[in-house]
Amino acid sequence: MKLAAFSVFSFIYSQVIQETKALVAT
């Protein structure tokens, strides 16, 4: 259960990082 939550968290985290990088690059 904990591992799945971590998996979801890291996926969302990397999505946010990509969005932030795209925003900064603009």
N, C-alpha and C positions, 0 to 999 in steps of 0.2 A: 504494500500500500504506500509506504513511504517512498519507495523507489519510483513508483508511478507518478507520485506527486512531484518528485524532483525532476522527472523526465518532462512533465508538462511545464513546470516552472522554467527549466532551461530552454525549452522550445520557445515559450513566450518571450523569455529574456532575449534570445537571439533575434527574434522578430523585432522587438523594440529597438535593439541596437542597430539593425539594418534600417529601420525607419528613421532613427536619429541621424545616422550617417547620411542618408539620402537628403534629409532636411538640411543638415550642415553643408552638404555639397552644393546645394542650390544657391 
